[in-house]
């Protein structure tokens, strides 16, 4: 089952119910559209308002940006090596720990769709498509190799959002 994007009110509810560190991680994902694994592997010495990182999945370079408040919040809890240190202090936080917390938060609000950390990347894509109206810009921003992959993220979810709004 694929994950689905979230409406703004659902994003706020899930974020509010997350553990503080996981909330920061998901805010970073939502701000940049990065994959969870890339956010988790962010090193403390790379934290800045903007910069570049190499995507773990694709090996491609990608820009990131943080607003001053998010950057300060991440720095306040960062470890000496990892922006999001794990429990034992040796490594970074695990994908499984964040995934479990996101699932728990979504369940607490009885959200019907399949919500997982990747839902925040999809939400980012839908917002970009709504902002620019250009699937090619969204594709480039997400570093997808083809527009058809981006369409799976954005277009089907935009159509779903329109149906939801029409019912209101």
C-alpha positions as CSV (number, residue, x, y, z in Angstrom):
1,X,0.0,0.0,0.0
2,X,1.4,3.4,-1.0
3,X,1.5,6.3,1.3
4,X,-0.7,9.3,0.7
5,X,-0.2,13.0,1.1
6,X,-1.8,15.0,4.0
7,X,-4.0,18.1,4.0
8,X,-2.6,21.0,6.0
9,X,-4.8,20.3,9.0
10,X,-3.7,16.6,9.0
11,X,0.0,17.6,8.8
12,X,-0.5,19.9,11.8
13,X,-2.2,17.2,13.8
14,X,0.4,14.5,13.1
15,X,3.3,16.9,13.8
16,X,1.7,17.9,17.1
17,X,1.4,14.3,18.2
18,X,5.0,13.3,17.4
19,X,7.9,13.1,19.8
20,X,9.9,16.3,19.7
21,X,12.9,15.0,17.8
22,X,10.7,13.2,15.3
23,X,8.7,16.4,14.8
24,X,11.9,18.2,13.9
25,X,12.8,15.5,11.4
26,X,9.4,15.6,9.7
27,X,9.5,19.4,9.6
28,X,12.8,19.2,7.8
29,X,11.3,16.6,5.4
30,X,8.3,18.8,4.8
31,X,10.4,22.0,4.3
32,X,12.7,20.4,1.7
33,X,10.9,17.4,0.3
34,X,13.8,15.2,1.2
35,X,13.6,11.5,1.9
36,X,13.6,10.4,5.6
37,X,16.9,8.6,5.2
38,X,18.6,11.8,4.0
39,X,17.2,13.8,6.9
40,X,18.4,11.2,9.4
41,X,21.9,11.0,8.0
42,X,22.3,14.8,8.2
43,X,25.6,15.6,10.0
44,X,25.7,18.4,12.6
45,X,28.6,20.2,10.9
46,X,26.4,20.5,7.7
47,X,23.6,22.3,9.4
48,X,23.1,25.7,7.9
49,X,20.3,27.9,6.5
50,X,20.9,26.5,3.1
51,X,23.4,24.2,1.3
52,X,23.8,21.0,-0.6
53,X,23.7,17.3,0.2
54,X,24.0,14.1,-1.8
55,X,20.8,12.0,-1.8
56,X,21.5,8.5,-0.5
57,X,19.1,6.8,-2.9
58,X,20.1,8.5,-6.1
59,X,23.6,9.8,-5.4
60,X,22.5,13.2,-6.9
61,X,23.3,16.5,-5.3
62,X,20.3,18.5,-4.0
63,X,19.8,21.8,-2.3
64,X,18.2,22.2,1.1
65,X,17.0,25.2,3.0
66,X,16.0,25.7,6.6
67,X,14.3,28.7,8.2
68,X,16.1,30.2,11.1
69,X,13.7,28.8,13.7
70,X,13.9,25.2,12.4
71,X,17.7,25.5,12.2
72,X,17.9,26.7,15.8
73,X,15.5,23.9,17.0
74,X,17.6,21.2,15.2
75,X,20.9,22.6,16.6
76,X,19.5,22.7,20.1
77,X,19.0,18.9,20.2
78,X,21.8,17.8,17.7
79,X,24.6,15.6,18.8
80,X,28.3,16.1,18.1
81,X,28.1,14.1,14.9
82,X,24.5,13.7,13.9
83,X,21.8,16.3,13.6
84,X,19.3,13.7,14.9
85,X,21.3,11.4,17.2
86,X,19.9,8.0,18.2
87,X,19.2,6.7,21.7
88,X,22.7,5.2,22.3
89,X,24.5,8.4,21.1
90,X,26.6,6.3,18.7
91,X,24.6,6.6,15.5
92,X,21.7,8.6,14.1
93,X,18.0,8.0,14.7
94,X,16.6,5.0,12.9
95,X,14.0,5.1,10.1
96,X,12.0,2.5,12.0
97,X,11.8,4.7,15.1
98,X,10.4,7.7,13.1
99,X,8.1,5.5,11.1
100,X,6.6,4.0,14.2
101,X,6.0,7.4,15.8
102,X,4.4,8.8,12.6
103,X,2.1,5.8,12.4
104,X,1.2,6.2,16.1
105,X,0.4,9.9,15.6
106,X,-1.7,9.3,12.5
107,X,-3.6,6.5,14.3
108,X,-4.3,8.9,17.3
109,X,-6.2,11.1,15.0
110,X,-7.9,8.2,13.2
111,X,-6.6,9.3,9.8
112,X,-8.0,7.0,7.1
113,X,-5.2,7.3,4.6
114,X,-1.9,5.4,4.8
115,X,0.3,7.9,6.6
116,X,4.1,7.3,6.9
117,X,7.1,9.6,6.8
118,X,7.0,9.5,3.0
119,X,3.6,11.2,3.1
120,X,5.4,14.4,4.1
121,X,7.5,14.2,0.9
122,X,4.3,13.7,-1.1
123,X,2.7,16.7,0.6
124,X,5.7,18.8,-0.3
125,X,5.3,17.7,-4.0
126,X,1.6,18.5,-4.0
127,X,2.3,22.0,-2.5
128,X,5.0,22.7,-5.2
129,X,2.6,21.6,-8.0
130,X,-0.1,23.9,-6.6
131,X,2.4,26.7,-6.3
132,X,4.0,26.4,-9.7
133,X,1.5,24.5,-11.8
134,X,4.4,22.9,-13.6
135,X,5.1,19.2,-13.1
136,X,8.5,19.5,-14.6
137,X,9.6,22.0,-11.9
138,X,8.4,19.6,-9.3
139,X,10.2,16.7,-11.0
140,X,13.5,18.7,-11.0
141,X,13.1,19.7,-7.4
142,X,12.5,16.2,-6.2
143,X,15.3,14.8,-8.4
144,X,13.1,12.3,-10.1
145,X,14.3,10.8,-13.3
146,X,11.0,10.9,-15.1
147,X,7.8,13.0,-14.9
148,X,5.8,9.8,-14.6
149,X,7.2,9.2,-11.1
150,X,6.5,12.7,-10.1
151,X,2.9,12.4,-11.4
152,X,2.4,9.4,-9.1
153,X,3.3,11.7,-6.2
154,X,1.6,14.9,-7.2
155,X,-1.1,14.7,-9.8
156,X,-3.2,11.9,-8.3
157,X,-3.0,13.6,-4.9
158,X,-4.1,17.0,-6.3
159,X,-7.1,15.3,-8.0
160,X,-7.9,13.7,-4.6
161,X,-7.7,17.1,-2.8
162,X,-10.0,18.7,-5.4
163,X,-12.6,15.9,-4.8
164,X,-12.3,16.4,-1.1
165,X,-12.8,20.1,-1.4
166,X,-15.8,19.6,-3.7
167,X,-17.5,17.5,-1.0
168,X,-17.2,20.3,1.6
